[in-house]
Amino acid sequence: NKGGTEFAAEAAVIDWLGQRNLSDKKVHELFMTQTDENGKRLLAALKGSGARAANTLDRYDPKVVAGAFKKYLGDKEPLLGFNNFQRIKSIHNTGNDAKAYASLVQSMSQNRQGILSHLFSLLTQLVSCGNMKPDKIAHVFGPVLLRPRTTTTDMMEMMMEVKMQKKVVEALVNNAQTIFGGGGGAIHSPRAAAYSPRSGG
């Protein structure tokens, strides 16, 4: 289960990104890209057509796809779920125990478990290739995977939440096998397509 129809668009983009050459030294740049006009076009397609938009991904530079994907995730309910924020905060505050996170994930819907497992298969491969460290992945994905339903206006509280987001996602990456198991299936590149910029659009 990669998230079922509920997360079909996310799963399709993860599959496509997983077919890039993740050992390329430039792959770390993928998720650091801001959404440009091509990215906005793709983002609109993902929101409007869902998984069908995946049929157009080969038209775009991988940076455009990764940037649009990150924005797409950020515009929806975080994959870890609004309702789980306080429980995650409690686990974080008591030591970021991997088994506690695993129990939390197991309490989620099968579709949510599936897409999280699938995404973290990709993220752990980025780490194993040596081109993105867990703290860098946490910096990029923290805000889109975990946030409260209502954002605070208190600057100190906001800074603490950002710090927690990073620490939680870093713990999830470092303990992905324990937390997610093999439910999403590893992403292996059947064609090992090299990462190379394209004009996109």
N, C-alpha and C positions, 0 to 999 in steps of 0.2 A: 504493500500500500504506500503510494507516494503522495497521499493526500486526497485521493478520490476526485470527484468532479468539483468539490469545494475549493481545492487548491490546484486545479489542473493547469492554470496559467503559470503559477509559481514552479510547479514540477517541470513543465516544458522548458522554461528558461534555465532552470538548474541543470537539466539534461544537456542543453545546448552549451552552456558555459563549461560543463564537465568534459565536453569534447574538444575544448581548446587544449593546447599544450601547456599543462599546469606547471611544468618544470622550467618554462621560459622565464628568464630573469625579469622580464617586463610585465609579467602577469600581475605583480603586486599593484601595478598602476590601474588595473581594471576598475576596482571599486573606489578609487580616489577621484574619479572623473565627475565633474559637475554635468548636469543635464543640459545639452545644447539643443538646437532646433530639431535635429534628427532624433535626439533622445525624447524630446517632448512629443514628437510624432509617434514614436514607438510607445511611449507611456499612454498616450490616448488610445492607441490600438489595443494595448493590453487591457485597459479599463473597459473599452467598448466591446472587444471581441474575445477577450479571455485567451484560452489556449489556442484558438484559431490564429491568433497573432503570431504564434510561434513559427508558423509556416513562412513568415517573412524575415526571420532573424538573420538569415544568411545575407541579407541586403546590407546589414549594418556592421560597422566596426565593433569588435568585442567590447571596447570601452563604452560605446554608446549603449549596448545591450546591458552591460553591468550597471552603468549609471542609471538607466531607466528602471532596471529591476530594483535597485536600492530605493529609488523614489517611489516605485509602485508599492513596495513593502511598507515604506514609511507613511503612505497615505491611507493604509488600512489598519484594522486592529492588529496590534503586534502579534507575531506568531505564538509568543508565550502566553498571550491572552491577558486582557485587562483584569479579569477576575482573579488571576493568579498573582497579581503584583504584590499584595501584602504577604502572601505565603512565601514568595520568592525572597522578599525583603527579610523575612524572618530567618530563612535558611542562610542567606548571606550574612546576617548579623550574628549567626551562631556557628560560623566557620566554613560555609560553602561546602557542606558535606555532599559528596557525589551520590550516595545512596538516597539521601533526602530528595535530591533533584530527580533521581530515577523514579522514586515513588510519586513525585508530583507529575512527571510526564505520563506515567502509567494511568493517572487519574483523568487525563485529558481524553478527548474524543479520539477515535481511531484515525480519523483524517488528520487531525492536528498532530498526533504522534507521528504519522507517516510523513508529513511534509517537513517536520522538524528533523526527523532522522535523515531524510533525503538531503536537506540543506546542510546538515552537519557532516554528512559524508563528503560533500564538496569542500567544506571549510577545513576539515581535517586533512584532506588531500593537499590543499594549499599549504598547510603547515608541514606535512611530510615531505613536500618537494623543496622546502627550505626557502620559499620566496615570500611567505607571509608568516610572521610570528603570531602566536595567540593574542598577544596584547594589541597588535595592529588590527587583527580581525575584530577584536572586541571593540576597538575604537570606531571601526567602520559600522559594525552591525549592532552594537549596544542599543542605540536609540531606536532602531527599527524592529528589534526583537523584544524589547522590554521597556515599557513606560506606563505610568498611571493613566487612568481614564481622564482625570482632570489635572492639568499641569499647574504647578505652583508658580506664584509670582515672587516668592521669597528667594533671593539670590543664593543665600547660603544653602537652603534646602535643595535648590536646583543643582548646585554644584555637588552636593552629596548624592543626589539621584544619578547624575552623570557618572560619578565615580563608581557607584554601585552597579550601574548598567555594564560598565567595562569589566568589573571584577566577576560579575555573574557570567557573562558571555565567555570570558577567558576560562572560567572554571568549567563551563559546558564543553568548550573545545578541548581542554586538556583531559577531560574525563568522558569524552563522547561515547566510547565503547561501553562503559559502565552505565551511562545514563540512557543512551538511545539503542544500544545493542546493534543488531544488523538489520533492523526493521525496514529501513529505507533502501538498503542495498547500496553497495559501493558503486561509485560512478567511474567507469573506466572508459577511456577514449578509444572507440573502435577505429577511428581514422587518424587519431593523434594530430589533429589539425594544428598547425603551428600558429602561434599568436602573431598576427601581423596587422598593422593598421590598415583600414580601408576607408574610403571616403564616406560610405554609409548613405542611408536614405534611399 
